[in-house]
């Protein structure tokens, strides 16, 4: 059996995965790994080269001059693009859309697979994403699939962006969530799917605190069974 404990949290955009995963990792003393940040950093690198995220050939070519990595600090994960800390720059609607486009391509997924597996090989982690339980860490001891209604997820994302001072409308954010769901769930390579052995938790209507408590309780119960 694996000497490190791996907890995977997959699910659609805006289900609260990252905030919840971070809190769960903190409570357990594990490392939190936000894999979406890696796709976002790659998307930023692609855009900075003037490449259209919809052009699969140009995107795959652009990867050869990109290095995406994570710096793990006590304050949390920092995301690096060619050694530059881009953690703040990757949180824009433009990068969200570009990341969701390039995440469809096999070249991008295999480019980022090793980064994710390397971290898990030497740490107990709570890792969130779309294909962590199915593809990145299929032998994880605990797998969760976190979801919520599209309206609920859009409301959360909308409030998050407004709090950060972004001028977006709810309809815009809702439309964008539906489009990302469509791309994330219907791509050919590693689509977003509930791993068959994952516990599904629906957080629709929950406060963040309620969702954190629910996930933590579920994880602890599951760990007691598998360890
Ligand atoms: O979780 P996020 O919104 O930061 O992710 C950004 C995009 O990256 C999302 O649209 C889908 C993609 N992604 C993915 O395909 N696989 C992952 N493990 C994580 C993110």
Boltz pocket constraint, residues with backbone or C-beta under 6 A from the ligand:
constraints:
  - pocket:
      binder: B
      contacts: [[A, 13], [A, 14], [A, 35], [A, 36], [A, 37], [A, 39], [A, 40], [A, 96], [A, 99], [A, 100], [A, 101], [A, 103], [A, 128], [A, 129], [A, 130], [A, 131], [A, 132], [A, 180], [A, 184], [A, 190]]
      max_distance: 6.0
